[in-house]
Amino acid sequence: MHTDENKAIRYLMKEMDPSEEIEFEKQMREDGDLLIEVESLRATNNKLSGLPHKTPSADLTATIIENAKETQSRRSSGTANIIFFMKRGIAAAILLGAFTGGYMYYSDYSSSQPPQSTGAETVEPWVDRNEILRFSADQQEEQSSTLDADLDRSYEKLQLVNDPTGTNSSGNGILLTGSSN
């Protein structure tokens, strides 16, 4: 059979839009297999429409209806059982995930706590651009004197500003402090 047999049936039963029907007829002219399939379906439809119509007996109709009701009740009870077990399974999975996640979180939290301070710990240096800066509450005398000398040199680079309004003729109103370079 052709890949889209529903189009052929819709064409034969006159269920297509006029534009869709024109497009389908164009496809039939281009594809010989599709044309053969449509003609085959047309012949089958003509044979089936020529058969006499018969009404089934009342016993046969009652049996078919009863079988349909049984099948429907079995399907609905089976579906209800599946839904019941699926809900319980999902709830169990959520609970298991919550308990596992809580356990993992709290066990990670307790193991990542830093040890308590003993008072005799060393200060690790902070490194920036390969220069080491150390800070400690009990600095040695020579480090303290080196810091004081650096601080005094930085004060020497500052210049006194005579005009506090900031109107400097050479700097176009920019107030300069720092080295005279």
N, C-alpha and C positions, 0 to 999 in steps of 0.2 A: 504494500500500500504506500501511497504517497505520504510525505511527512506531515502534511496538514489535511487530514481527512475531514475535519469538521468544516472547513471551508467548502469542500465539495458537497457535503450534505446540505449546508446552508444554501448553497447555490441552487441545488435541485429543489429544495423546499421553498424557494423564493423568499428567503429570510434576510437577504443582503440588501444594503443600501444600493441605490442605482450606481453611485460612483465606485463602490466596492465591487459591484457586479461587473462593471466595465473593466476594472483592473484585473479581476479574476479571469474574465474571458481573454484578455490580452496574455495572461500567464498560460492559459490553455493553448493559445495559438503558438506560443514559443516552446512549450514543453509537451511533447507528444505523449509521454507517460501519464501526465496529468489528464490529458484529454481522454485517453483510454480508461483511466480510473473513473472519471465522471460518467462516461458512457456505460461502463460496467455497473456502476451504482444506479444509473437511470433504468437499466434493464431489470435489475433486481427489484427496484421500487415498483416497476410496472407489473412484475410477476406477483409481488406481495399484495398489491392493491387489487389484483384480480381474484384473490382467494375469497371464498364465502365467509361471512361473519357468523360466528357461532357463540352462543351464550353458554357458559359453564353451568353445571348442575349446582343446586343449593348446597349439597353435601361437600362438594369440592371447594366451593367458596368458603364455607364455614371452616373446613380443615385448614385452608391457607391462612385465614384470618387468625385462627387459634395458634398456628405455628409462628406467625409473625409476632403475636403478643408474647409468646414464650421467649422467642429470640430477643425481643426488645427488653423484657424484664431481666434476662440473664446478662445482657450487655450493661444495663443500667446498674445492676447490683455489682457487677465486676468493676465498673467504672468507679462506683462509690467506694469499694474496697481499695482500689488503687489510689484514689485521692486521699483516703484516710491514712494509708501507710506512707504516702508521700509527705503529707503534712507532718506526721510524727517523725519521719526521717529528717526533714529539713529542720525541725525544732531541735532534734538531737544534735545535728551537725552544728547549729548555731551555738548551742550550749557548750559543746565540746571545744569549739573554736574560742569561745569567750574564756573558758577555764584555762585552756592552753595558753592563750595570749596573756591572761593575767599572771599566770605562773611565770612565763618567760619574762614579762615586764618586771615583776617584783624580784625575781632571782637575778636579773641583770642589774637592777637598781641597787640591790644590796652588795653585789660584787664590785660595782664601779664606785662605791663610796671611797673617798680618800682616807688614808689612815689618820688618826687623831694626832695633833701636834704634841711633841714632847718637850719643846722649848729649846732644844739643842740642835736645831736643824740648820743647814747651811743655805745661803741664798744663792740660787742659780742665777747666772748673768743673763741679761737680756741682750741679744746680739742684733745689731742693725748695721748693714753695710760693712761688715767685718770689723766693726768697732765695738768693743765690749764695755758696757756701762754696768757698774755694780753699785748697789745701794745697800747700806747696812746701817743699823742704828749705832753700832760701836765702831766708827771709822778710826783708822790709825792716824797719828799726828801728821805724818808726811803727806798722806792723801788729803787731809784737811787743809794743809798749807798750800798744796798744789791747786785745790779748788779755789781758795781765797785769792791766789795770785791770778788765776784766770778771770775771776770776777772783777778784780781791780783793773786788769787790762781792758776788759770790756767797758768799764766805766770811763776809762781814759779816752776811748774812741768817740764818746758822745760829745756834742758841741752844744754850748749854751745858745738858746734862742733868745735874741734881744727883743724882737717884735712879737708879742703874743697874739696879735691879730692875724698873723700869717701872711701879711702882704710883703713879700720879698721881691724886689725889683728884678733880680737876676733869675729867679725860678718861676716867674709867672704865677705867683700865688701858691706855689707848692712849698710846704714846710719841710725842710730837710733836717734830719738828725742822723748821726752816725759818723763815719769816717769822712775826711775831706777829699777823698780820691775822686 
